[in-house]
Amino acid sequence: MIRVYFYVIAVEPDIHYNQVVFSDIMLFIKVFFRPIKQILVVGASNALTISSLRNGQSVVRLWSSAAEGAVAPPADCGITAEQAIRLWAQHFTLHGISEPVLSSQYIISHVLGEKTLECVQRKRLRDTLTDRERERVWELCSKRLTRMPVQYVIEEWDFRDLTLKMKPPVFIPRPETEELVSLVLEDLRLIREESHMTDLRCLEVGCGSGAISLSLLRSIPQLRVFALDQSQTAVCLTTENANRLGLQDRLDVLHLDVIKDADAILSKCDPVDFLVSNPPYLLSQDMETLQTEILRFEDRSALDGGLDGLSVIRPILALSSKLLTQQGRVYLEVAPCHPPVIQQLIEEMWPGLLYLETRCDLTNRPRFCILQKKGEDD
């Protein structure tokens, strides 16, 4: 493989040089440096200009302004999927995009009709992209350059065994929430074996894309779910995903706020056998430490749990004490600092609830709380 060194003049006023190594450099230049004056403009944000070519080296100037935009696809350049993946991974790296290789792979696999690169046939990767495919790759990768999360760029994402439609700013489900669903399903399986329960009713607070509710419905045919969210966009997206998956008949999606609409929730959902929620639980002071992708595109209200991270969890606990059947359970995903605080809150404020246990996530951090409404004998 040929490696060619070229130099980048940084964006700071005091110009200095950084040495950068690129493979496939001639194709990179051919694709990303436009014929007219040999200038590539990434929207109005960044531009690379070839100043000279001598002795196998390119001297390149980089400048920047506040706006961001799209990269036009090359009109006269044949490029394979394999080459496009490498080129965009390099371009993402150049622009400081997180997970540049995975971003490029996911987007181009999506354009080729597959979920992951491993699913794409080897021959297909070596075939030249059609004009439409090339245009689509450039369109989607240009969105990623704005720091839009890949899930929003390709407009779908897998959660357990479901493929869900994704749309900004609705919260993108994380791997920890898949663990929460697995925990709930295993716990319910044991309870049903002991109690011979048949029909079940569940409330999810903060349904977002519908990931939790729809996974539970897919796994438990006897389940009916009430899913609520304070965001109308989230309510619409959960409804759309339910319809796409054929699970809408056992799901009621409600545009209600657990903080403001407790009485309405009680009147529409009471009683339920269990409540599950991945509520906003980040402390407000930690919000600004999040990735640009999250801060710029995802709904802050689905993340920010207030000063102590419990601004939504407290109303959920209060509602649970009224809404649950006897020995009904609550399953919460929380911050690692929360389990002992929640246990103390229950002991002080909701004596009708019993804190059962804390479970850890795959990184061994305290992540899930399991509570139960006391029965007559408790």
SVG drawing of the C-alpha trace seen along z (x, -y; Angstrom):
<svg xmlns="http://www.w3.org/2000/svg" viewBox="-60 -35 71 57">
<polyline fill="none" stroke="black" stroke-width="0.4" points="0.0,0.0 1.4,-3.4 1.4,-6.0 1.9,-9.7 2.6,-12.4 1.0,-15.8 0.7,-18.8 -2.3,-20.6 -2.1,-24.2 -4.2,-24.5 -7.2,-26.8 -5.6,-28.9 -4.4,-32.4 -0.8,-31.4 -0.3,-29.0 1.6,-25.8 2.0,-22.5 0.8,-19.0 1.9,-16.0 -1.0,-13.7 -0.7,-10.3 -3.4,-9.0 -3.7,-5.8 -5.3,-5.9 -4.3,-9.5 -4.7,-10.0 -8.3,-8.8 -8.9,-10.9 -7.7,-14.0 -9.6,-13.0 -12.8,-12.6 -12.6,-15.4 -10.8,-18.1 -13.1,-19.6 -11.8,-20.3 -12.6,-24.0 -9.5,-25.6 -8.9,-22.3 -11.0,-23.4 -13.2,-21.3 -15.7,-23.1 -17.5,-21.2 -20.5,-23.5 -19.1,-26.8 -17.4,-25.1 -14.0,-23.8 -12.0,-24.0 -9.0,-22.2 -6.9,-23.7 -4.0,-22.0 -1.4,-24.7 1.3,-22.6 2.3,-19.1 6.0,-18.4 8.2,-15.4 5.2,-13.3 4.0,-15.7 0.9,-17.9 0.8,-21.1 -2.8,-21.7 -4.4,-24.7 -7.4,-24.3 -9.6,-27.1 -12.9,-27.2 -16.0,-29.3 -19.0,-28.8 -21.5,-27.2 -21.6,-23.5 -23.0,-21.9 -22.9,-19.1 -20.2,-17.7 -21.1,-17.4 -20.6,-13.9 -18.0,-13.5 -19.7,-13.7 -17.0,-11.9 -15.4,-9.5 -16.0,-5.7 -15.6,-4.5 -16.3,-1.1 -18.1,-0.7 -14.9,0.5 -13.1,-2.7 -16.0,-4.9 -15.9,-3.4 -12.1,-4.1 -12.4,-7.6 -15.3,-8.7 -13.6,-7.1 -10.6,-9.3 -12.8,-12.3 -14.7,-11.8 -11.4,-11.5 -10.1,-14.7 -13.2,-16.5 -13.1,-15.0 -16.2,-12.8 -16.5,-10.2 -16.3,-6.5 -15.3,-7.5 -14.8,-3.9 -18.0,-2.6 -19.9,-5.6 -18.7,-5.1 -19.4,-1.4 -23.0,-1.7 -24.0,-4.4 -22.6,-2.7 -24.0,0.7 -27.4,-0.9 -27.2,-2.4 -26.3,1.1 -29.4,2.5 -27.8,4.2 -27.5,3.5 -23.7,4.1 -20.7,4.4 -20.4,8.1 -23.8,8.7 -22.6,7.2 -21.3,9.7 -17.6,9.3 -18.2,8.9 -20.7,6.1 -18.1,4.2 -15.7,4.3 -18.3,3.3 -18.5,-0.3 -21.3,-2.3 -24.1,-3.3 -24.7,-7.0 -27.7,-6.9 -25.8,-4.9 -22.9,-7.3 -25.2,-10.3 -26.9,-8.7 -23.6,-7.9 -22.5,-11.5 -25.9,-12.8 -25.9,-10.7 -22.2,-11.0 -22.6,-14.8 -25.3,-14.6 -22.9,-12.8 -20.4,-15.6 -22.8,-17.9 -22.4,-15.5 -25.9,-14.0 -25.9,-10.5 -25.7,-7.6 -29.1,-6.4 -30.7,-9.6 -28.7,-9.6 -29.9,-6.2 -33.3,-6.7 -33.4,-3.3 -31.7,-1.2 -31.9,2.3 -33.0,2.8 -32.8,6.4 -34.7,8.3 -36.6,5.2 -35.7,2.7 -37.0,-0.7 -37.6,-3.9 -35.4,-6.7 -36.2,-10.4 -34.6,-13.4 -34.9,-14.6 -36.4,-11.4 -34.0,-9.7 -31.9,-6.9 -32.1,-3.7 -28.8,-2.6 -27.4,0.9 -28.1,0.5 -31.8,0.3 -31.6,3.7 -30.3,5.0 -33.2,3.5 -35.7,5.3 -33.9,8.6 -34.0,8.1 -37.8,7.4 -38.5,10.4 -36.5,12.8 -38.1,11.4 -41.6,11.7 -41.0,15.2 -40.2,16.3 -43.1,14.4 -45.6,15.9 -44.3,19.4 -44.9,19.0 -48.2,17.1 -49.7,18.6 -50.5,15.1 -51.9,14.9 -52.9,11.5 -50.5,8.6 -50.8,4.9 -47.8,2.6 -47.1,-1.1 -43.9,-2.6 -43.0,-6.1 -41.0,-7.9 -41.5,-5.6 -39.4,-7.6 -39.2,-5.4 -41.2,-2.6 -38.1,-0.3 -39.0,1.0 -42.8,1.4 -42.5,3.0 -39.8,5.4 -42.0,6.5 -45.1,6.8 -43.1,8.9 -41.9,11.3 -45.2,11.6 -48.3,12.2 -50.6,11.8 -49.3,8.3 -51.1,5.0 -49.0,1.9 -49.8,-1.8 -46.8,-3.9 -46.7,-7.6 -44.3,-10.4 -44.4,-14.2 -43.1,-14.6 -45.7,-14.5 -42.9,-13.6 -42.0,-10.6 -45.7,-9.5 -46.0,-9.7 -42.8,-7.7 -43.8,-5.0 -47.1,-4.7 -45.4,-4.5 -43.1,-1.8 -45.9,0.2 -47.8,0.1 -44.8,1.2 -44.3,4.1 -48.0,5.1 -48.1,4.6 -50.5,1.7 -53.6,3.7 -52.1,4.3 -50.6,0.8 -52.1,-2.5 -49.8,-5.4 -50.5,-8.5 -49.3,-12.1 -49.0,-12.7 -46.4,-14.1 -45.8,-12.0 -44.9,-15.3 -48.1,-17.2 -50.7,-14.6 -50.7,-12.1 -54.5,-12.1 -55.0,-11.6 -52.5,-8.7 -54.3,-7.1 -57.7,-7.4 -56.5,-5.9 -54.1,-3.2 -55.0,-2.1 -54.2,0.6 -51.0,2.1 -49.0,5.2 -45.6,3.5 -44.1,0.2 -40.9,-0.2 -39.0,-3.3 -35.7,-4.6 -36.3,-8.1 -34.1,-11.2 -31.6,-10.6 -28.5,-12.6 -27.6,-15.4 -28.0,-18.8 -24.4,-19.6 -23.2,-16.7 -25.2,-17.6 -22.5,-19.7 -20.0,-16.9 -22.0,-14.9 -20.9,-14.4 -21.8,-17.1 -23.9,-14.5 -26.1,-14.2 -26.3,-17.8 -27.0,-19.0 -29.6,-16.5 -31.2,-14.6 -34.1,-15.8 -32.5,-17.3 -35.7,-16.7 -35.2,-12.9 -31.7,-13.1 -31.7,-15.9 -33.0,-14.7 -32.5,-18.0 -30.1,-19.0 -30.0,-15.5 -31.2,-13.5 -34.4,-12.5 -36.9,-15.2 -38.8,-12.5 -38.0,-9.5 -39.8,-11.0 -43.1,-11.4 -42.7,-7.9 -42.3,-6.5 -45.3,-8.5 -47.4,-7.2 -46.3,-3.6 -47.5,-3.6 -51.0,-4.3 -51.1,-2.6 -49.6,0.9 -51.5,4.0 -50.5,5.6 -46.9,7.0 -46.7,5.2 -43.2,4.2 -41.2,1.2 -38.1,1.5 -36.0,-1.6 -32.8,-2.4 -30.9,-5.0 -27.5,-6.6 -25.0,-4.6 -25.3,-7.1 -29.1,-6.7 -29.9,-3.3 -29.1,-4.1 -30.8,-7.5 -33.9,-5.9 -33.9,-3.3 -33.8,-6.0 -36.6,-8.0 -38.9,-5.0 -38.3,-4.4 -39.0,-8.0 -41.8,-8.9 -43.6,-5.9 -43.9,-3.2 -46.2,-1.2 -43.3,-0.4 -40.5,2.0 -37.0,1.7 -36.1,5.2 -32.7,5.0 -30.1,3.2 -28.8,4.9 -25.6,3.9 -25.1,3.4 -22.5,5.2 -19.8,2.8 -20.6,3.7 -22.1,0.3 -25.2,0.1 -27.8,-0.6 -31.2,0.9 -33.6,0.7 -36.3,3.2 -39.1,2.2 -42.4,3.8 -45.7,2.6 -46.3,4.3 -49.0,6.9 -51.5,7.4 -49.0,9.7 -46.0,7.4"/>
</svg>
